[in-house]
């Protein structure tokens, strides 16, 4: 039996990033009704911008800020110029449009930086501590703590503030919200900016924890969407749990030769398993209610 401790630590760290991605997707869906497939690609551009600044001798805080700013700018640009014009279209059309934007960003990343894996490290990689016999690099608990904190803060903002109420009303009926005085254009830009900021942070963490290349970061959206599905594209706590679960399943499959080749299926396995469990639970509740 292999020592699973290091894989649990890694799984929780990766799961935290998946959860952050899921939260960014859920926030955007709850406020605009859009499933943004370009989430990972915007994070990829941000991480590559940070890498370029560091390679040219720029300061680390400047590089991190630039990464988030680039992701925010791309997210808002798409949200204001394209997504807003498709607000009344079928959700499938909106999702397909964001998939097209994903391909544009992926092509741009390959054109400007080429499709080559690069190393990227955050300063927190230099700090570590032994916990129950496992050396834990500070970046990993940082990712977990950030995911929990962001989930809690965003949940409070959406549920307890007037701005959150207005954002949720926009998702239900954009035109009616506008007629009632809700500044739909400005609040829509805020929602896209928040999602872009989370994409930028997620991109930096994945570049550090896994590797920095456009393809890997672009497909960060897959486990993010799976985590969001666990949360039914609405529940932030369940999205957090889904992201952590996906990360753990993916990491714990690594040391087993019979499973390691299938670890990429972890997002689908966790999402499908949760949906089946939830459906069975609803069925049982319905039978009890009928009885």
N, C-alpha and C positions, 0 to 999 in steps of 0.2 A: 504494500500500500504506500503510494508516494506521500510525501509531506505536503498537505494541502494548504498549510498556513500562508505561504507566499502567494498562492493562487487566489485565496480568499481576499487578501489585501489588494491584489491587482484587480480582481473582479469588482470589488466595491468601488475602487477608484474609476475604472472604466464605466461601471454602472452609473456612477454619479454624473459623468459627462453625458451618458445617454439620457439620464433623467433631465439634465439641464436642457438638452436638445428637445426632449419631449415637452418640457414646460414651455419653451419658446414656441413650439408648434401649437400647443394647446391654447396659450394666451392669444396667439394670432387667430386661431380658429374661433375661439369664444368671442372675439371682438370684431372680426371681419368676415367670418365664415369661410376663410380660405385655408386649404391645406397646402402649405408652401414647400414644394419639393426642392426649391432652390436654397433651403436653409443651410445644408452642408456646404454648398458651393460658395455661398457668401462668407462662411467661416474660413474656407480654404483660401480665398483671396486675401482675407484679413491676415491669416497666419503667414502667407507668403510675403505680404507687404512688411510684416514685422521682421521676417528673416532678411529681407533685402536691406532694411535699415540697419540691422545689427551687422550684416556683412560689410556695410559701408562705414562702419565705425560709429554709428549712432548710439545714443544712450538707451538703455533697456526700457526705462519708463516711457520714453518717446515711442519706441517700437511697439510696446503693448497698447498704448493709447491709439497709435495709428492703426493697429490691427482692428480694434473695436470700432474706430471711426470709419474705416473703410467698409466694414461689414454693415454698419448702420447706414452709411450713405447708399450702398447698393440696395439694401433692403427698402429704404424709404423711396429711392428712385423708382424701383419697380412698383412698390405699393401705390404711389401717387400717380404715376404715368400710365401704368398698365392695369393693375389690379382694380383700381377705382373705376375704370371704364368697364370692367367686366362684373361689377358688383351685382348686377341684376341677371347675369347669365347663369346657366346651370353650373352646379359645383364641379361637374366633370370638366367643363370648359375652363373654369378657373384653375383647376389642378393641372390640366394639360398645358395651360399657358405658363404656369410656374415651372413645369418640366422643361419647356422650351427655353426659359430663362436659365435653367440649370445648365443646359447644353452650351448656351452662349458663354456663361461664366467659366465652365470647364475648358472650352476652347480657348478663351482668353488667357486662362492660367497656363495652359500648355504652350501657347504662343509666346507669352512673356517670360515664363520660367522653365519651360520644357518639363516633360514628364519624368523627372528624376527624383528619387528619394533623397531627402536632406535631413541632417540632424538639427534638432532644435531643443534647447534646454532652458528651463526656468531657474532662477536662483534658488528656489526651494529644493531643487535636486541636491544641493550641497549639504542639506541638513537631514539627518536621519536619527532614528532611535530604535533600539531593540524592544519589541513588544511580544512577549510570550515566545521568545526565540526567533522571531521574524524581524528582519531589518526593514523598517518602514521609512521610506523617503517622504519628506514633508509634503511634497506635491500631492501625494495620494490622499492623506486626510484633509488637505486643503480643498481638493476637488469635492470630497464627500461633504465637508462642512458648507462649502459654497452652494452645493445643490440643495441641501436642506434649508439653508437660510433664504435662498432665492425663492424656493417653493413657498415658504411661509410668508415672506414679504409680499409676493405677487398675489397670493390667495387673499391676504388682508386687503390689499389695494383694490382688488376686483369686487370683494364682497362688502367692504366697509366704507368705501369712499364714493362721493358723487361722481367722480370721474370714472370709477370702475362701473358704476351703474349705467352711465352714459355709453361706455364702451360696449357693455353687454347688450344694451338696447339697440345699438347699431347693427349688431350681428343678426338680431331678430327682424328688423325692418329699417334699412338705411334711409329710405325716402321719408317714412313717417317720422323717424328720429330727427331728420333735418327740418321737417315742418314744425316739430315741437321745439325747435331752437337749439338742438344739439349741433355743435360745430363738427360735422361729420368728416370734413376734409382734414382739419387739424388733428382730431382725435384718431383718425385713421392713420395719419403719419406717425403719431405717438405710438400706436400699437406696432406698426412696422419697425419703428426705431427700437422699441424694447426687444422685439424678436431678433432684430439685427445685432443688438448688443450682446444678447445671449449667444447668438451664433458666433460672434467674434471671440468671446471668452471660451466657448466650447472648442473652437478651432485651435486656439493656443494650447489648451490642455491636451487635446488629442495629438497635436504635433509633438508635444513633450512625451506623453505616455506611450504613444505607438510610433509614429514617424510622420514626417512632413512631406507629403506629396499630394498633388491635387486630387487624384482618384480616391485615395483613402479618405480624405476629408470630405469630398463630395458625397460619398456613400455613407457618411455619418448620419445622413437623414434616415437611413433604413432602420437602425435600432431606435432612433428618435421617434419615428412614426409608430413603431411597434410599442414603445413605451406609452405614447399618446393613445394608442388603441386600447391598451390595458386600462387607461383612465377614461375610456369612452370619449376621448377628445373634449372632455369637460372637467374631470376631477384631477386637480393638481396632486393631492396626496397619493392617489392610485398611480398617477403617471410617475411620480418619484419611486414608488415601490416597483413599478414595472421596469424602469430603467435599471435599478439596482439588481433586480432579479435577472435581467438579461445579461448584465455584466458578470454576475456570479456564475450563471450557467455556462457562458462562453469561456470564462477562465477555468472553471473546474473541469471542463472537458479536455483542456490542454494536456495534462500529464498522462492521459489514458490513450494508448495507441489506437484503440478501437473507436474512440470518439473524437480525437483531435481533428480529423479531416472534416467533421461535420459541425464544428463549433460555429462556423459562419451562419448556420441555420438557427442559432439560438434566438434571434429576434422573432423569427416566425414561430418557433416552437413555443416560446413563452406567450406570445400574443394569442396563438390558437388555443393553447392549453387554458389560458385565462378565460377566453370567450366560451369555451366548452363548459368550464366550471361555472361560469356566471349563468349560462343558459340552463344548466342543470339545476342550479340553485333557484332560478326564477321559476322553473317548471315545478320544483318541489313546493315552493311557496304558493303557486297557483293551485296545486292539488290540495294543499292544506286548507286554502281559502274556500275551495269548492266543497270540501268535506265539512 
